[in-house]
């Protein structure tokens, strides 16, 4: 479900899903406003949104691996967040 939270930057049209066609408008297309799970742009859009949130929360992105975030607490301890596809460790 994570991919459903990505905002699209370009206009994407899709055929109406089977069984959900509007009567009399079967040849119309749907304009997507949000990502869909099977859309090629979905993972990238989700990652961009996730990345901007993590940076806004004070985490730094690792310069060698863009899926590793870290933050140093006031007491000197470190927090590491490892992102794998749409799951976090």
C-alpha positions in Angstrom: 0.0 0.0 0.0 3.0 2.3 0.3 3.0 3.1 -3.4 -0.4 4.6 -3.2 1.0 7.6 -1.3 3.2 8.8 -4.2 2.2 12.0 -6.0 2.6 11.9 -9.8 4.5 14.6 -11.6 3.3 13.9 -15.1 -0.1 13.4 -16.6 -0.9 9.7 -16.9 -4.0 8.3 -18.5 -5.3 4.7 -18.2 -8.1 2.7 -19.7 -11.2 2.3 -17.4 -10.9 -0.9 -15.3 -13.0 -3.7 -16.6 -16.4 -3.8 -14.8 -16.1 -0.1 -13.8 -16.7 1.6 -17.2 -19.0 4.6 -17.1 -22.2 3.8 -19.1 -22.0 5.5 -22.5 -18.4 6.6 -21.9 -16.7 3.2 -22.4 -14.0 4.8 -24.6 -13.0 7.5 -22.1 -9.8 7.3 -20.2 -9.1 7.9 -16.5 -6.5 10.6 -15.5 -4.5 9.4 -12.5 -3.8 11.8 -9.7 -2.0 9.3 -7.4 0.3 6.3 -8.0 -1.0 2.9 -8.6 0.8 -0.3 -7.4 1.6 -1.6 -10.9 2.7 1.8 -12.3 6.3 2.1 -13.4 6.7 5.5 -11.7 5.2 4.4 -8.4 8.4 3.2 -6.6 10.3 6.4 -7.5 7.5 8.7 -6.5 7.1 6.9 -3.2 10.8 7.1 -2.5 10.9 10.8 -3.2 8.1 11.5 -0.8 9.7 9.2 1.9 13.1 10.8 1.4 11.8 14.4 1.8 10.0 13.3 5.0 13.1 11.7 6.5 15.2 14.8 5.7 12.6 17.1 7.2 12.8 15.0 10.4 16.5 15.7 10.7 17.9 12.4 9.3 20.8 12.5 6.9 21.0 10.3 3.8 24.1 8.1 3.6 26.4 9.3 0.8 27.2 5.7 -0.3 23.8 4.1 -0.1 20.7 6.3 -0.6 18.5 3.8 1.3 20.4 4.3 4.6 19.4 7.2 6.9 21.1 8.2 10.1 20.6 10.7 12.9 22.7 11.5 16.0 20.8 12.1 19.2 21.9 14.7 21.9 23.2 11.9 24.1 25.6 10.7 21.4 23.7 7.6 20.3 22.9 7.0 16.7 19.7 6.0 14.9 20.0 4.1 11.7 17.1 3.5 9.3 17.5 1.0 6.5 15.0 1.1 3.7 14.4 -2.0 1.6 11.8 -1.6 -1.2 8.8 -0.5 0.8 9.9 -1.9 4.2 12.1 -0.4 6.9 14.6 -2.0 9.4 
